Amino acid sequence: MDKMTVSRELLEFIDNSPSVFHGISNLKQMLNRQGFRELKEQDSWVLVQGQGYYVTRNDSSLLAFRLPQGELKYLHMAAAHSDAPCFKVKPCCEMTVEHQYVKLNTEKYGGMLMGSWLDRPLSVAGRAIVKRGDHLEKVLVNIDRDLLLIPNLAIHMNRSANEGCSWNAQKDLLPLYGGMDSAETFNIEIANAAGVSEEDLIDYDLFLYNRMPGRIWGAQNEFLSSRALDDLQCAFALMKGFLQAEESQVRREGLSICCIFDNEETGSLSAQGADSTFLTDILDRIRETMDISLGDWRRALSEGFMISADNAHAVHPNHPEMADPTNRPYLNQGIVIKYHANQKYTTDGVSGAMFRTICQRAGVPVQTFTNRSDKNGGSTLGNISNAHLSIRSVDIGLPQLAMHSSYETAGTDDTEYLIRAVREFFESHVEIF
């Protein structure tokens, strides 16, 4: 598949994933089309060698796996995250202003570039918990129209605005919903979207999202911009590569896993985050159901390898001085291997060499990223999940600009590079002696 087709498919996937719950639902559909079977944690499992399965937790994290056809010799795992910085709608959210306006009370989710949310068409999406008969049901909701906007303060009222702003999330960044005729209608809007009466809307998890659709642009169509490229770009590419992997000796002997975690942007401290037991719970059940001895399981883990995929900072065209002097990733120049001496990233010389070998086999270029020595970066999935499952790991990502903006930018070549590398990863094995 050529890079432009991949880029358009990526943007369609993101546009159709306005919340973390929608994103996981769309990944489930990709798995269903390939014959994967859904498992429920509350059920007993019967697993068949060579078959593909998936499990979700909280409707916001997903773990898909293919069982080996023969004796288990190693684990191959790729992980990304499903969430992105945004605003979450609070309970009892309507607020009136001077009997003229209705706005919504929201709070920050994750660390964001707050100014990027102003003066853009917004809406809300997520899930509603509704009453149907004598039971509760979770329903995906998306108000698929321009519903909200956070208006900026005019320059005439803030003459120092262009000298830098400090945003107060409770005062400056609450979205305008309507005039006074719209008072007490928000819950009705959500109930209608869920297909129930207002009385049967019990609760919700709703998030604001940027309504601007993804775009391919640039002099040679070399760039793309969208909401939530960090990290839906990696989640999409991992799943595509995982599903494209063809039958091989590695497939017959390896347990292949693609895991998409929620709540990375808030530290992964949740029942469905990388710092939970989600991964180890599912792996323990696989081992028990397949009747793999603990010794054989530990031997397979020692031969295992994990790709932790979370986007990386590209050199900024207006601020090239913010990048490290010698490790300088650029858009469309390949997958970025991330290093950090103090273990924000798990890559070391061995795992870096292994991933480079995978990319070389796939014909994919690689770059390297480190923070400037006088700046701290964020952590990601690799080191957090490694605290629960000790396995050799590499941290990688795709280069992008404006990370944690409501509208981020990446290159049109790079998604296809990652798909190709992940496919090669699940089809082959790199040994270190």
Secondary structure, DSSP 8 states (H G I E B T S, - for coil): --HHHHHHHHHHHHHT-SSHHHHHHHHHHHHHHTT-EEE-TTS-----TT-EEEEEETTTEEEEEE--SS---EEEEEEEE----EEEEEEEEEEEETTTEEEEEEEEESS--GGGGBTS-EEEEEEEEEEETTEEEEEEEE--S--BBB----GGG-TTGGG-----TTTT---EEEEGGGTT-HHHHHHHHHTS-GGGEEEEEEEEEE----EEESTTS-EEEETTHHHHHHHHHHHHHHHH----HHHHHEEEEEEEES-GGGTS-STTSTTSSHHHHHHHHHHHHTT--HHHHHHHHHT-EEEEE--EE---SS-GGGS-SS----TTS-EEEE--TTSSS---HHHHHHHHHHHHHHT--EEEE---TT------HHHHHHTTS--EEEEEE-EEESTTSSSEEEETTHHHHHHHHHHHHHH------
